């Protein structure tokens, strides 16, 4: 690779930084924020590198122009289905990292704490760009912020359940980016021994998997998980190989598979359908070789069709393209049940922050109609309300489902749930229950700070929806209320204090977060979940959503069959 910087703006030698692969030139955003955008941390994963683990980029001569964001990875947004299905967003050439500092590196005499952001987006969309997540307010608190892109959807999470493509390529990208930080952040003024990884939703689940994985040991010292952990039912794909072979069938036949063919033995059915249409391979290696020769556009379209078919069959049982359990191996990221790792303390015991928002599923109201239709198609069979993470006996499912229906709904057989109660059920199932269990298990072995974010400035809202806290952590609009400004100051100070000192309450003062002392969870506290509630007024408490969680914990204790994988 050879790149010479040519630009209209005056060259500033203070913003030239040497990385392991060559010099990069950044730019000044404000008097207190300097940026290097679009630095390659891996080779473009094209051709034979598609679906493969990331590879280090070639060294370059000259100076790499790091003054603008590069393309996001190929992605798909559900709300933009019509536009996205034939014209995907992004590009396969997308593995770039961004660095933001409060001073030019030569002016930083004591290495600063580093915060590495891992974006969310259902493992399907999102990016680490300045436009989407501007970190200037965080940087002004005296930390260095790093963000990056990682492969998404079928490009990042295809799995054949064997060594042809074991899966978790997107997680491997994240590990590779964290290794880049270790090898390069010192030249930007950062301390590689003081790295905090933080993420939201799928980004938080990614952080959780990194905490659990032995491959990440030594890459970070603290972690923040906002609205997601590796115990969430949506964080682990149980359908990845099914999707892989089904996509292969589509690419061979040019048509979508029938819904009936996507069964528990979907790969057999896919091969059977494919055989009638001229598919002559029964080898996952041959399948992957063929998929590497398909255009990104066609592969993306086929992946969306398969995802839609699978989700229509079961929209509340997890994502299609997401982390998977891999075959055992030295380079495997996820091979052991997340629940088992947490239960036995077999994870990186770094200090952690975890939490959720008060009305998580409020963001996904448009999915409620789909879910109600799914439940109605099964004649309101309450057994479908039982989360697969419980692993209950099939004979017990109707009994458990009836208890869930009675607790969250009513006895009207024609309407399963009022909308608000269905949102509560989905929030508890997808977020609250697994996150609380993660806090409980983690705190046996590592210092854990627990929070609930409840602030919502919209009148009449049920609470704080999924991702609502992000605008108070990253840059928010100038035209905001005094209360919103106070919440933003509180969130930024808590998060950056944690990154700098390992203690979010460090020297808060009475004017920020009303001077709250955030008590961490310790092994002796795990039966009582201490937390702070972040609202207009920040308060302390214990056992948030206690009645609902007692209901679920009792169900799991009575009916769950081990070993558990999720919760």
Phi and psi in degrees as a GROMACS rama.xvg file:
@    title "Ramachandran Plot"
@    xaxis  label "Phi"
@    yaxis  label "Psi"
@TYPE xy
-134.013  125.654  UNK-2
-143.843  126.919  UNK-3
-112.854  130.699  UNK-4
-71.9876  125.533  UNK-5
-132.417  121.203  UNK-6
-149.652  159.903  UNK-7
-78.9975  -29.3647  UNK-8
-77.7835  156.438  UNK-9
-63.774  133.026  UNK-10
-71.0788  130.751  UNK-11
-115.444  106.33  UNK-12
-64.1304  -21.6386  UNK-13
-66.0994  -20.6998  UNK-14
-103.386  12.6049  UNK-15
-89.5651  124.133  UNK-16
-127.799  137.802  UNK-17
-91.7879  123.41  UNK-18
-104.202  177.301  UNK-19
-61.5663  -21.093  UNK-20
-111.979  -4.03543  UNK-21
149.367  176.376  UNK-22
-79.1254  145.537  UNK-23
-129.877  146.968  UNK-24
-115.575  124.889  UNK-25
-101.964  -163.431  UNK-26
-145.07  159.177  UNK-27
-88.9286  122.835  UNK-28
-89.4286  -47.0663  UNK-29
-144.129  -178.526  UNK-30
-65.7674  -15.6119  UNK-31
-125.494  13.4259  UNK-32
-142.554  127.164  UNK-33
-124.639  142.784  UNK-34
-133.196  143.491  UNK-35
-126.938  109.298  UNK-36
-111.133  143.541  UNK-37
73.7177  41.0458  UNK-38
-88.1551  127.424  UNK-39
-66.4048  130.037  UNK-40
-109.984  -5.94955  UNK-41
-155.094  162.889  UNK-42
-65.1219  149.203  UNK-43
-56.5448  126.162  UNK-44
-81.7822  68.0398  UNK-45
-107.449  159.213  UNK-46
58.5582  -122.73  UNK-47
-67.2871  -15.4583  UNK-48
-85.5248  -8.03348  UNK-49
-60.5641  135.548  UNK-50
71.6131  -5.83077  UNK-51
-90.6142  162.634  UNK-52
-60.3199  148.075  UNK-53
-63.0337  151.556  UNK-54
-123.928  142.076  UNK-55
-58.7567  142.19  UNK-56
-70.6101  158.824  UNK-57
-68.7697  149.689  UNK-58
-67.3732  151.121  UNK-59
-122.617  156.644  UNK-60
-103.973  167.837  UNK-61
75.9013  -157.542  UNK-62
-124.62  126.15  UNK-63
-74.6321  131.027  UNK-64
-77.857  101.744  UNK-65
-108.023  45.6783  UNK-66
-108.173  4.94529  UNK-67
-151.535  154.231  UNK-68
-68.6051  142.722  UNK-69
-93.4568  -178.966  UNK-70
-64.2547  146.247  UNK-71
-73.3364  164.71  UNK-72
-73.3315  159.488  UNK-73
-54.6626  125.907  UNK-74
-143.454  169.018  UNK-75
-144.91  126.33  UNK-76
-110.269  123.73  UNK-77
-55.34  -40.996  UNK-78
-68.9958  -12.1287  UNK-79
-115.639  36.1427  UNK-80
-54.6001  -49.6052  UNK-81
-58.9544  -41.1938  UNK-82
-77.5148  -34.6262  UNK-83
-81.5502  -30.3926  UNK-84
-62.7259  -37.0177  UNK-85
-105.417  -9.52398  UNK-86
-135.567  79.6853  UNK-87
-62.9873  148.828  UNK-88
-75.8166  149.894  UNK-89
81.7617  -169.215  UNK-90
-149.452  154.883  UNK-91
-68.8186  -27.5858  UNK-92
-80.6275  90.1846  UNK-93
-145.417  2.07864  UNK-94
-86.5069  83.754  UNK-95
-129.751  152.301  UNK-96
-120.523  150.567  UNK-97
-123.934  142.057  UNK-98
-129.47  134.42  UNK-99
-127.899  129.675  UNK-100
-127.665  156.394  UNK-101
-82.074  -13.2648  UNK-102
-145.173  162.784  UNK-103
-59.4122  142.102  UNK-104
-52.9132  -35.1113  UNK-105
-66.2319  -18.9116  UNK-106
-94.2745  -2.3625  UNK-107
-95.4168  106.978  UNK-108
-93.6446  -26.5525  UNK-109
-113.955  119.226  UNK-110
-52.6345  137.451  UNK-111
-95.6171  155.322  UNK-112
-63.1277  148.141  UNK-113
-118.843  134.451  UNK-114
-116.978  118.721  UNK-115
-104.441  116.317  UNK-116
-90.2333  130.553  UNK-117
-115.242  112.215  UNK-118
-71.6279  156.753  UNK-119
-96.8829  -165.026  UNK-120
128.545  33.1012  UNK-121
60.7877  21.8601  UNK-122
60.5074  17.6362  UNK-123
-118.733  -29.3382  UNK-124
-149.092  174.854  UNK-125
110.077  169.769  UNK-126
-164.468  174.186  UNK-127
-102.876  24.4062  UNK-128
-72.2099  159.308  UNK-129
-62.8422  -37.5041  UNK-130
-62.3759  -34.8999  UNK-131
-89.4128  -39.3163  UNK-132
-133.454  81.1712  UNK-133
-76.9557  118.734  UNK-134
-98.4991  18.7351  UNK-135
-58.7973  -37.9857  UNK-136
-69.7736  -34.6363  UNK-137
-65.3293  -44.8496  UNK-138
-61.2967  -36.2263  UNK-139
-64.8048  -14.6758  UNK-140
-83.2911  2.67607  UNK-141
92.2647  30.4028  UNK-142
-124.268  162.116  UNK-143
-98.4329  133.435  UNK-144
-112.781  134.04  UNK-145
-121.557  138.235  UNK-146
-136.054  163.913  UNK-147
-161.33  166.565  UNK-148
-98.4298  152.455  UNK-149
-140.427  155.809  UNK-150
-65.7021  144.139  UNK-151
-124.536  168.362  UNK-152
56.186  -142.79  UNK-153
-65.8693  -26.7702  UNK-154
-71.1602  -29.2889  UNK-155
-106.506  -16.9671  UNK-156
-137.854  24.5699  UNK-157
-65.1988  140.616  UNK-158
-146.031  137.242  UNK-159
-104.421  7.35029  UNK-160
62.1286  22.3656  UNK-161
-148.695  -169.722  UNK-162
-79.3951  -3.81862  UNK-163
-61.3271  -53.0028  UNK-164
-143.496  96.9052  UNK-165
-68.4867  -18.5136  UNK-166
104.721  177.732  UNK-167
65.3227  28.3442  UNK-168
-60.4177  -37.1784  UNK-169
-62.6919  -38.1183  UNK-170
-67.8144  -34.7038  UNK-171
-65.2326  -37.0537  UNK-172
-58.6594  -43.9708  UNK-173
-62.1877  -43.8953  UNK-174
-61.5309  -39.6557  UNK-175
-65.4026  -41.12  UNK-176
-64.3266  -39.4102  UNK-177
-66.7709  -34.6948  UNK-178
-66.0227  -37.5512  UNK-179
-59.8455  -42.6436  UNK-180
-59.957  -46.4654  UNK-181
-58.8433  -38.3472  UNK-182
-83.6326  -17.4918  UNK-183
-128.143  -18.4979  UNK-184
-67.686  -24.5533  UNK-185
-61.6096  -34.8857  UNK-186
-72.9956  -13.7687  UNK-187
-94.6754  -0.647816  UNK-188
98.1447  10.0292  UNK-189
-96.4772  159.552  UNK-190
-101.04  109.068  UNK-191
-66.6701  -13.9713  UNK-192
-92.101  3.37561  UNK-193
-134.853  63.4547  UNK-194
-108.269  127.731  UNK-195
-111.06  124.89  UNK-196
-95.8875  138.223  UNK-197
-144.991  147.756  UNK-198
-160.352  168.496  UNK-199
-129.468  141.546  UNK-200
58.5692  -121.274  UNK-201
-60.677  -29.8513  UNK-202
-66.7228  -37.0085  UNK-203
-69.127  -40.9933  UNK-204
-61.6294  -38.0389  UNK-205
-61.6546  -45.4125  UNK-206
-56.4608  -43.4722  UNK-207
-61.6499  -45.1477  UNK-208
-62.4996  -37.0497  UNK-209
-66.9741  -37.855  UNK-210
-62.1106  -37.0733  UNK-211
-79.58  -22.8192  UNK-212
-84.9416  130.861  UNK-213
-62.2493  -23.7536  UNK-214
-67.9059  -16.942  UNK-215
-97.8716  4.34039  UNK-216
-57.6005  127.929  UNK-217
87.2709  -2.99604  UNK-218
-87.6222  -15.6438  UNK-219
-157.546  161.083  UNK-220
-118.427  -11.287  UNK-221
-147.049  161.817  UNK-222
-149.312  142.675  UNK-223
-126.434  128.094  UNK-224
-121.13  114.383  UNK-225
-105.934  111.329  UNK-226
62.0865  46.9962  UNK-227
171.544  141.163  UNK-228
-148.051  174.455  UNK-229
-73.2313  -1.85477  UNK-230
-93.012  -8.34246  UNK-231
-67.7511  139.026  UNK-232
-61.5994  -29.1423  UNK-233
-83.0523  -8.24194  UNK-234
-83.5577  -7.79431  UNK-235
-129.799  121.772  UNK-236
-79.4254  131.771  UNK-237
-108.75  9.00982  UNK-238
-129.937  16.1131  UNK-239
-65.3275  -47.7275  UNK-240
-69.6893  -33.5378  UNK-241
-55.8157  -47.4358  UNK-242
-65.7756  -38.3971  UNK-243
-60.6071  -50.3469  UNK-244
-72.0074  -31.9674  UNK-245
-66.3918  -40.8496  UNK-246
-61.0782  -42.2286  UNK-247
-58.85  -40.3442  UNK-248
-63.9994  -41.2508  UNK-249
-62.5228  -44.3376  UNK-250
-64.5021  -33.1749  UNK-251
-77.2774  -41.5199  UNK-252
-95.4154  -22.6549  UNK-253
79.3268  7.88849  UNK-254
-131.542  159.781  UNK-255
-78.2412  148.958  UNK-256
-74.4044  149.869  UNK-257
-68.193  149.806  UNK-258
-58.8401  -35.7329  UNK-259
-65.3166  -23.0831  UNK-260
-77.9116  -13.2019  UNK-261
-93.7741  68.1891  UNK-262
-102.01  -170.817  UNK-263
-64.4231  -20.9771  UNK-264
-109.197  48.7893  UNK-265
-62.6911  -36.4772  UNK-266
-64.4231  -38.7576  UNK-267
-63.0423  -44.7732  UNK-268
-64.8511  -39.8134  UNK-269
-62.6798  -43.6427  UNK-270
-64.5103  -36.0269  UNK-271
-65.043  -45.5644  UNK-272
-62.3644  -44.1181  UNK-273
-61.4011  -37.4783  UNK-274
-61.7887  -36.6425  UNK-275
-72.296  -13.9648  UNK-276
-112.046  13.5369  UNK-277
97.4523  12.9068  UNK-278
-83.6766  124.879  UNK-279
-112.725  9.34771  UNK-280
-108.748  142.245  UNK-281
-120.276  19.368  UNK-282
-108.622  127.673  UNK-283
-65.6383  -31.3821  UNK-284
-62.7677  -44.3759  UNK-285
-66.1408  -37.7137  UNK-286
-59.4859  -48.5856  UNK-287
-64.4524  -41.0312  UNK-288
-58.6779  -40.6402  UNK-289
-68.3513  -41.9273  UNK-290
-65.4908  -27.1657  UNK-291
-69.694  -18.4826  UNK-292
-98.2357  1.98994  UNK-293
-87.1198  145.623  UNK-294
-63.9632  150.599  UNK-295
-58.3998  -38.4112  UNK-296
-63.5951  -46.4451  UNK-297
-68.8767  -39.2249  UNK-298
-64.7164  -42.5465  UNK-299
-60.1537  -45.0752  UNK-300
-63.1554  -45.2507  UNK-301
-62.5502  -40.1396  UNK-302
-63.0061  -39.1352  UNK-303
-67.1522  -41.4422  UNK-304
-60.4302  -44.8761  UNK-305
-66.6315  -42.4581  UNK-306
-59.7186  -44.2284  UNK-307
-62.0472  -40.2533  UNK-308
-65.2523  -43.9511  UNK-309
-68.4775  -44.1632  UNK-310
-68.1705  -33.0677  UNK-311
-62.9175  -30.1471  UNK-312
-75.0664  -32.4689  UNK-313
-155.639  81.4488  UNK-314
-75.7207  -6.84247  UNK-315
-115.109  20.6491  UNK-316
-118.357  31.0482  UNK-317
103.989  170.148  UNK-318
-86.4126  156.585  UNK-319
-83.3366  -49.3445  UNK-320
-103.416  102.607  UNK-321
-161.427  176.041  UNK-322
-55.2026  151.763  UNK-323
-133.899  163.766  UNK-324
-76.8297  126.798  UNK-325
-98.8115  160.395  UNK-326
-61.5685  144.582  UNK-327
-58.2513  145.288  UNK-328
175.285  160.267  UNK-329
-61.8061  -29.2669  UNK-330
-103.388  12.1247  UNK-331
-76.6132  136.594  UNK-332
-85.4836  -43.7637  UNK-333
-128.02  109.454  UNK-334
-129.183  -17.2725  UNK-335
-119.371  142.399  UNK-336
-47.0264  132.721  UNK-337
-60.325  -41.5288  UNK-338
-60.931  -42.6233  UNK-339
-64.6466  -43.9471  UNK-340
-60.2918  -43.9116  UNK-341
-67.6327  -42.1561  UNK-342
-60.8485  -39.7023  UNK-343
-98.2795  3.91787  UNK-344
72.2331  22.1293  UNK-345
-88.4555  64.0673  UNK-346
-150.599  174.041  UNK-347
-73.7865  111.703  UNK-348
-84.5911  60.4445  UNK-349
-88.335  158.514  UNK-350
-67.4412  139.398  UNK-351
-136.091  151.472  UNK-352
-115.232  134.878  UNK-353
-140.086  149.985  UNK-354
-177.375  -177.145  UNK-355
-148.841  170.142  UNK-356
-98.2324  157.76  UNK-357
-71.5846  -21.115  UNK-358
-140.51  62.9502  UNK-359
-51.329  -48.7008  UNK-360
-78.3327  -0.128391  UNK-361
-58.0465  -32.8878  UNK-362
-65.4082  -28.1108  UNK-363
-102.232  29.4043  UNK-364
-56.783  -30.4213  UNK-365
-66.5419  -16.3655  UNK-366
-85.3095  -13.43  UNK-367
-60.8576  -41.0313  UNK-368
-60.633  -42.846  UNK-369
-61.775  -43.4317  UNK-370
-68.1842  -41.0483  UNK-371
-62.7312  -39.492  UNK-372
-63.9828  -41.0442  UNK-373
-59.8084  -46.4018  UNK-374
-65.9048  -39.5024  UNK-375
-64.9045  -35.5617  UNK-376
-62.5167  -21.3014  UNK-377
-102.076  26.3233  UNK-378
55.504  36.986  UNK-379
58.6734  32.0519  UNK-380
-66.9159  114.513  UNK-381
-67.5975  -17.4302  UNK-382
-58.304  -26.2609  UNK-383
-73.0305  -8.28595  UNK-384
-83.3213  -12.6261  UNK-385
-77.422  121.95  UNK-386
-65.571  138.769  UNK-387
-62.8632  -22.6734  UNK-388
-63.1654  -19.7039  UNK-389
-73.0668  -27.8291  UNK-390
53.7842  43.5947  UNK-391
-78.6577  158.595  UNK-392
-61.8485  143.168  UNK-393
-59.4152  -36.0795  UNK-394
-67.2647  -21.0723  UNK-395
-91.8128  -10.4584  UNK-396
-58.796  -44.8932  UNK-397
-60.9617  -40.1566  UNK-398
-64.2572  -45.2643  UNK-399
-65.2212  -44.433  UNK-400
-60.5436  -39.384  UNK-401
-62.7522  -38.021  UNK-402
-67.0408  -39.6145  UNK-403
-65.4178  -44.1702  UNK-404
-62.0444  -42.325  UNK-405
-66.2332  -34.4178  UNK-406
-74.9866  -45.12  UNK-407
-96.3457  -21.9185  UNK-408
-115.418  -135.482  UNK-409
-146.384  -172.377  UNK-410
-96.4937  9.88326  UNK-411
-77.7281  114.563  UNK-412
-71.4416  -14.7935  UNK-413
-89.8365  -21.3758  UNK-414
-129.906  112.1  UNK-415
-65.7319  -48.3608  UNK-416
-140.587  143.809  UNK-417
-64.3296  152.366  UNK-418
-56.5465  -45.7194  UNK-419
-63.9558  -35.8462  UNK-420
-71.9629  -35.8886  UNK-421
-63.5098  -40.5322  UNK-422
-61.5254  -39.6471  UNK-423
-64.276  -44.7864  UNK-424
-58.6296  -46.5077  UNK-425
-67.6426  -39.6707  UNK-426
-62.0072  -45.7411  UNK-427
-64.6699  -41.1541  UNK-428
-71.5168  -43.3925  UNK-429
-84.5802  -27.0615  UNK-430
-129.675  -59.5233  UNK-431
-62.8713  -51.9241  UNK-432
-61.3922  -51.4974  UNK-433
-67.5054  -32.381  UNK-434
-70.1014  -42.6867  UNK-435
-61.4911  -40.3007  UNK-436
-65.8839  -37.1258  UNK-437
-62.2958  -42.9853  UNK-438
-59.8677  -46.5304  UNK-439
-61.4328  -45.157  UNK-440
-71.9552  -42.2216  UNK-441
-63.7696  -40.8799  UNK-442
-67.7525  -9.99173  UNK-443
-66.5841  -25.8489  UNK-444
-124.931  -21.1247  UNK-445
-140.586  147.079  UNK-446
-62.7673  128.638  UNK-447
-134.658  126.021  UNK-448
-101.305  131.126  UNK-449
-118.369  136.708  UNK-450
-139.258  161.829  UNK-451
-130.623  128.321  UNK-452
-100.352  119.151  UNK-453
-120.586  -4.81523  UNK-454
-73.402  131.167  UNK-455
-144.899  124.432  UNK-456
-87.0886  -3.23622  UNK-457
-88.9967  121.133  UNK-458
-62.1206  134.544  UNK-459
84.2964  -3.34731  UNK-460
-68.798  150.343  UNK-461
-69.3011  -20.026  UNK-462
157.815  -159.747  UNK-463
-85.8975  117.953  UNK-464
-80.0517  173.376  UNK-465
-55.3282  129.989  UNK-466
75.9302  0.89736  UNK-467
-60.7505  -27.8538  UNK-468
-73.2725  -17.9826  UNK-469
-62.4835  -35.8108  UNK-470
-69.7223  -13.126  UNK-471
-96.5456  -8.33049  UNK-472
-100.202  -45.5916  UNK-473
-93.3965  -179.161  UNK-474
-62.9315  136.172  UNK-475
-118.199  168.274  UNK-476
-60.4425  150.038  UNK-477
-68.0686  -34.6416  UNK-478
-87.7213  74.2677  UNK-479
-127.54  161.582  UNK-480
-73.8846  167.53  UNK-481
-60.8571  -42.0885  UNK-482
-60.8947  -43.2798  UNK-483
-63.6805  -40.3802  UNK-484
-62.2215  -39.7545  UNK-485
-66.8448  -40.1452  UNK-486
-64.1773  -41.4965  UNK-487
-62.6684  -44.5747  UNK-488
-60.0606  -41.9534  UNK-489
-62.6057  -51.461  UNK-490
-60.7839  -46.4963  UNK-491
-62.4956  -41.1939  UNK-492
-68.6699  -42.5345  UNK-493
-60.8326  -46.0933  UNK-494
-68.6974  -43.8551  UNK-495
-75.0219  -33.6902  UNK-496
-59.8276  -42.1307  UNK-497
-60.5585  -44.3315  UNK-498
-65.0249  -37.9212  UNK-499
-82.6856  -40.4424  UNK-500
-120.025  -10.9589  UNK-501
76.7411  5.23846  UNK-502
-135.364  105.905  UNK-503
-63.3185  -23.0984  UNK-504
-88.4743  1.24058  UNK-505
-57.1842  117.693  UNK-506
48.0134  47.3985  UNK-507
-66.7908  -40.6256  UNK-508
79.3736  163.517  UNK-509
-76.4825  -15.8608  UNK-510
-90.427  -11.5901  UNK-511
-115.85  127.122  UNK-512
54.2797  33.4139  UNK-513
39.6709  35.7854  UNK-514
64.2635  27.7551  UNK-515
-61.6921  141.412  UNK-516
-97.5474  117.231  UNK-517
-91.8544  104.814  UNK-518
-76.3076  125.31  UNK-519
-77.1375  154.694  UNK-520
-76.823  139.38  UNK-521
-127.357  168.456  UNK-522
-53.1195  -35.7854  UNK-523
-75.3973  -13.0971  UNK-524
-98.2038  -4.87358  UNK-525
-65.1199  -16.1122  UNK-526
-82.5299  -12.8719  UNK-527
-125.065  110.134  UNK-528
-85.492  99.6248  UNK-529
-78.0197  140.093  UNK-530
-153.927  168.057  UNK-531
-113.184  144.213  UNK-532
-102.504  114.242  UNK-533
-90.6637  107.484  UNK-534
-142.072  -166.338  UNK-535
-51.7859  -40.9405  UNK-536
-116.814  126.05  UNK-537
-82.4113  129.434  UNK-538
-129.207  164.046  UNK-539
-107.741  153.347  UNK-540
-165.876  -168.976  UNK-541
-143.001  150.084  UNK-542
53.0141  63.6097  UNK-543
-64.0448  147.385  UNK-544
51.8561  40.6369  UNK-545
-61.7799  -40.4844  UNK-546
-64.298  -45.8551  UNK-547
-63.1458  -41.9414  UNK-548
-69.2168  -34.9763  UNK-549
-62.1047  -41.195  UNK-550
-57.5983  -49.5055  UNK-551
-69.5529  -41.9739  UNK-552
-61.464  -37.4951  UNK-553
-65.942  -40.0652  UNK-554
-62.8377  -46.2132  UNK-555
-63.1627  -41.6811  UNK-556
-63.7115  -35.4483  UNK-557
-84.3973  -37.326  UNK-558
-116.151  -19.5686  UNK-559
-68.4083  139.63  UNK-560
-108.023  128.204  UNK-561
-83.5036  172.135  UNK-562
-78.7814  138.412  UNK-563
-75.2192  151.525  UNK-564
-114.861  -41.938  UNK-565
-122.005  -173.245  UNK-566
